[in-house]
Structure formats: structure tokens, C-alpha cells
Amino acid sequence: MASWWPQEVFAADNTTRRYDVEVPIERSSWVALRVRGPAHPAAFDGLAWAHTSPVYVKVGGREIASPQDAAYFVDWIEQMIKSVGARDRFAQAEDRRQVEALFRGAQKKFRRMADAD
């Protein structure tokens, strides 16, 4: 999957800037804006930066889904269920069953997404 990173440099003295860009979207996905600035003493790692929350876009009414990513999470959740079982740190057996049921519900959703294409 190719990433699309428009580059534009703004003067350091600008505090606000409008940035209009057309982003071709062929399938349901999300977009966000990330900006970087010069080093600043209040920034944790030196460089000033910001990232917006995602904007979700549905194309043709289809949900955002990646079969490859979904398949990964089906397997990952299985490992989590095994880890929960091995650690068994619940006050009551019912608590463990509830957690495992939540995992299985998520796994079922990801399995449907993995099998969608």
C-alpha cells in the first residue's frame, strides 16, 4: 500500500494556516493530518508536532476493512485468550468467562472481515 505524503513548508512565524488538498479515496478508509515544526522546549522529543483525529470515509456504504489485518487479529486474539487462560488472574470463574466472551466476539467480527474478500 502506497502512502501519500504531501509536503509543503510554511514560514515559522505563521500560527494558523489553511491547507486545501484533494485526496483521492477509492475505498473506505480514514484520513488524518500530521504536521511537524521546529524544535521547541515544550515538546517532549524536541520537535513540535500535531496529529488530528481520523476522519472516516465510507465509499459505497462499505465498512473500512483490511482482510489481511483482520486475519492477523483473529490469530492475535487467539493468543490473548491463551494468555488469559494461562495467567488465570480472575477473582471468579465467571469474570474469566466474560473476558473470553468479549475476545471471542471480537474474533468473530475480525474473522468475518478476513473472509470478506
C-alpha positions as a Markdown table, in Angstrom:
| # | Residue | x | y | z |
|---|---|---|---|---|
| 1 | Met | 0.0 | 0.0 | 0.0 |
| 2 | Ala | 1.5 | 3.3 | -1.0 |
| 3 | Ser | 1.5 | 6.3 | 1.4 |
| 4 | Trp | 0.6 | 9.7 | 0.2 |
| 5 | Trp | 2.6 | 12.5 | 1.9 |
| 6 | Pro | 2.1 | 16.0 | 0.5 |
| 7 | Gln | 5.0 | 18.2 | 1.5 |
| 8 | Glu | 4.7 | 22.0 | 2.0 |
| 9 | Val | 6.8 | 24.2 | 4.1 |
| 10 | Phe | 5.2 | 27.2 | 6.0 |
| 11 | Ala | 7.0 | 30.1 | 7.5 |
| 12 | Ala | 7.9 | 29.7 | 11.2 |
| 13 | Asp | 6.0 | 32.8 | 12.2 |
| 14 | Asn | 2.6 | 31.6 | 11.0 |
| 15 | Thr | 0.4 | 30.5 | 13.8 |
| 16 | Thr | -2.5 | 29.3 | 11.6 |
| 17 | Arg | -2.6 | 28.1 | 8.1 |
| 18 | Arg | -5.3 | 26.8 | 5.8 |
| 19 | Tyr | -4.2 | 23.8 | 3.7 |
| 20 | Asp | -6.6 | 22.6 | 0.9 |
| 21 | Val | -5.7 | 19.4 | -0.8 |
| 22 | Glu | -7.7 | 16.8 | -2.7 |
| 23 | Val | -7.1 | 13.2 | -1.6 |
| 24 | Pro | -8.3 | 10.5 | -4.0 |
| 25 | Ile | -10.1 | 7.9 | -2.0 |
| 26 | Glu | -11.1 | 4.7 | -3.9 |
| 27 | Arg | -12.2 | 2.5 | -1.0 |
| 28 | Ser | -13.5 | 3.1 | 2.5 |
| 29 | Ser | -10.7 | 4.3 | 4.7 |
| 30 | Trp | -9.6 | 7.1 | 7.0 |
| 31 | Val | -7.5 | 10.2 | 6.7 |
| 32 | Ala | -5.7 | 12.4 | 9.2 |
| 33 | Leu | -3.4 | 15.4 | 9.1 |
| 34 | Arg | 0.0 | 15.4 | 10.7 |
| 35 | Val | 2.2 | 18.5 | 11.0 |
| 36 | Arg | 5.8 | 19.0 | 12.2 |
| 37 | Gly | 7.5 | 22.1 | 13.3 |
| 38 | Pro | 10.9 | 23.2 | 14.5 |
| 39 | Ala | 12.3 | 22.2 | 17.9 |
| 40 | His | 10.6 | 23.7 | 20.8 |
| 41 | Pro | 11.5 | 23.4 | 24.5 |
| 42 | Ala | 7.9 | 22.4 | 25.5 |
| 43 | Ala | 7.9 | 19.5 | 23.0 |
| 44 | Phe | 8.8 | 16.1 | 24.6 |
| 45 | Asp | 11.3 | 15.0 | 22.0 |
| 46 | Gly | 12.4 | 18.4 | 20.7 |
| 47 | Leu | 10.3 | 18.8 | 17.5 |
| 48 | Ala | 6.9 | 20.4 | 17.6 |
| 49 | Trp | 4.2 | 18.2 | 16.0 |
| 50 | Ala | 0.5 | 17.6 | 16.0 |
| 51 | His | -1.8 | 14.9 | 14.6 |
| 52 | Thr | -5.6 | 15.2 | 14.1 |
| 53 | Ser | -8.1 | 12.5 | 14.9 |
| 54 | Pro | -9.1 | 10.4 | 11.9 |
| 55 | Val | -11.9 | 11.3 | 9.6 |
| 56 | Tyr | -13.6 | 8.1 | 8.5 |
| 57 | Val | -14.8 | 7.9 | 4.9 |
| 58 | Lys | -17.2 | 5.2 | 3.6 |
| 59 | Val | -17.2 | 4.6 | -0.1 |
| 60 | Gly | -20.2 | 2.8 | -1.5 |
| 61 | Gly | -21.5 | 2.2 | 2.0 |
| 62 | Arg | -18.7 | -0.3 | 2.7 |
| 63 | Glu | -17.1 | -0.5 | 6.1 |
| 64 | Ile | -13.4 | 0.1 | 6.4 |
| 65 | Ala | -11.8 | -3.3 | 6.3 |
| 66 | Ser | -8.5 | -4.9 | 5.5 |
| 67 | Pro | -8.7 | -8.7 | 5.2 |
| 68 | Gln | -5.0 | -9.1 | 5.9 |
| 69 | Asp | -5.2 | -7.0 | 9.0 |
| 70 | Ala | -8.3 | -8.8 | 10.2 |
| 71 | Ala | -6.7 | -12.2 | 9.7 |
| 72 | Tyr | -3.8 | -11.0 | 11.9 |
| 73 | Phe | -6.1 | -10.0 | 14.7 |
| 74 | Val | -8.0 | -13.3 | 14.5 |
| 75 | Asp | -4.7 | -15.0 | 15.4 |
| 76 | Trp | -3.6 | -12.4 | 17.8 |
| 77 | Ile | -6.9 | -12.6 | 19.8 |
| 78 | Glu | -6.4 | -16.4 | 20.0 |
| 79 | Gln | -3.0 | -15.8 | 21.6 |
| 80 | Met | -4.6 | -13.4 | 24.0 |
| 81 | Ile | -7.2 | -15.9 | 25.0 |
| 82 | Lys | -4.5 | -18.5 | 25.7 |
| 83 | Ser | -2.6 | -15.9 | 27.7 |
| 84 | Val | -5.6 | -15.1 | 29.8 |
| 85 | Gly | -6.2 | -18.8 | 30.4 |
| 86 | Ala | -2.6 | -19.4 | 31.4 |
| 87 | Arg | -2.4 | -16.5 | 33.8 |
| 88 | Asp | -5.8 | -17.1 | 35.3 |
| 89 | Arg | -5.8 | -13.9 | 37.5 |
| 90 | Phe | -9.6 | -13.5 | 37.9 |
| 91 | Ala | -11.4 | -13.3 | 41.2 |
| 92 | Gln | -14.2 | -15.6 | 39.9 |
| 93 | Ala | -14.5 | -18.1 | 37.0 |
| 94 | Glu | -17.4 | -16.0 | 35.7 |
| 95 | Asp | -15.1 | -13.0 | 35.3 |
| 96 | Arg | -12.8 | -15.1 | 33.1 |
| 97 | Arg | -15.7 | -16.3 | 31.0 |
| 98 | Gln | -16.9 | -12.8 | 30.4 |
| 99 | Val | -13.5 | -11.7 | 29.2 |
| 100 | Glu | -13.1 | -14.7 | 27.0 |
| 101 | Ala | -16.6 | -14.0 | 25.6 |
| 102 | Leu | -15.6 | -10.4 | 24.7 |
| 103 | Phe | -12.5 | -11.8 | 23.0 |
| 104 | Arg | -14.5 | -14.3 | 21.0 |
| 105 | Gly | -17.0 | -11.7 | 19.9 |
| 106 | Ala | -14.2 | -9.5 | 18.6 |
| 107 | Gln | -12.5 | -12.5 | 17.0 |
| 108 | Lys | -15.8 | -13.4 | 15.2 |
| 109 | Lys | -16.1 | -9.9 | 13.8 |
| 110 | Phe | -12.5 | -10.0 | 12.6 |
| 111 | Arg | -13.0 | -13.4 | 11.1 |
| 112 | Arg | -15.9 | -12.1 | 9.0 |
| 113 | Met | -13.7 | -9.2 | 7.8 |
| 114 | Ala | -10.9 | -11.6 | 7.0 |
| 115 | Asp | -13.2 | -13.7 | 4.9 |
| 116 | Ala | -14.9 | -10.7 | 3.1 |
| 117 | Asp | -12.7 | -10.6 | 0.1 |
